[in-house]
């Protein structure tokens, strides 16, 4: 599935787990696990607890996501 097919949802980083996994609380009060997308890893964009992020969520498995953008 391409990144363009993912649903873009905003949220806030709640917790940083082991292995580069983050717990994100979405604006609709749902908590999901998400990891950094490849471009964020490539350009060393860091995210910390409390950051606002945009998460790409697959319609097939809405419990996992991909952190695509960090807001200022």
N, C-alpha and C positions, 0 to 999 in steps of 0.2 A: 504494500500500500504506500503510495506517495505521500509526501508531507502536505501536499495541497489538498488531499482528501480528509485530513484530520480536522476535527472541530476545534476551533480556537476559543479557549476559555481563560479568563483572567483569574488569578488567585494570589495567595501569599504563602511563602515558605514558612512552615511551622517547625520542622525538625529536619536535621541532617542525619541520615542513617549511614551504615557502613556500605562500602562498595560504590559510592557515588550516587546513591539513591536518596531522594528528598521526599519528605511528606509535605504535600501541598494542600491547603484548604482553599477550595474554590469559592467564588463569590456566591454560589448557590448552597453554601454550607456543607458541601460534600468533601471528604478528605480522600485523596488518592496518592499513590506513590508515583514519582516521576524521576526521570534521569535527564541529564543534559544532552542536547542534540549535538551532532558532530561538529558543526561550525562553532558552537560555544566552547567545546573542548579544544578545537584547533586554534582559536584566537585567545585562549586562556581567559575567558570571561568568567569571573567568579560570582557565585551567588551565596548569600549568607542568610541565616534565619531572620525573617522579617522583610525580605525583599519582595516586591510585587513582580510577578512573572506572568507570561502568557504560556499556557500549556496546550499542546496539541493532543487531543484525546481521540482514540479510534472508536468508531461506532460499534465495532465488534467486541471490544473489551474496554468498557469505560472505567475500570478500576486502575488502569495504568496509563501513564502519559509521558510526554516528551517536552521538556522545558525548551521553548524556542526563542524567548525574548525576555530580557530583564529590563523592567521599567526604572526610570530614575526617580 
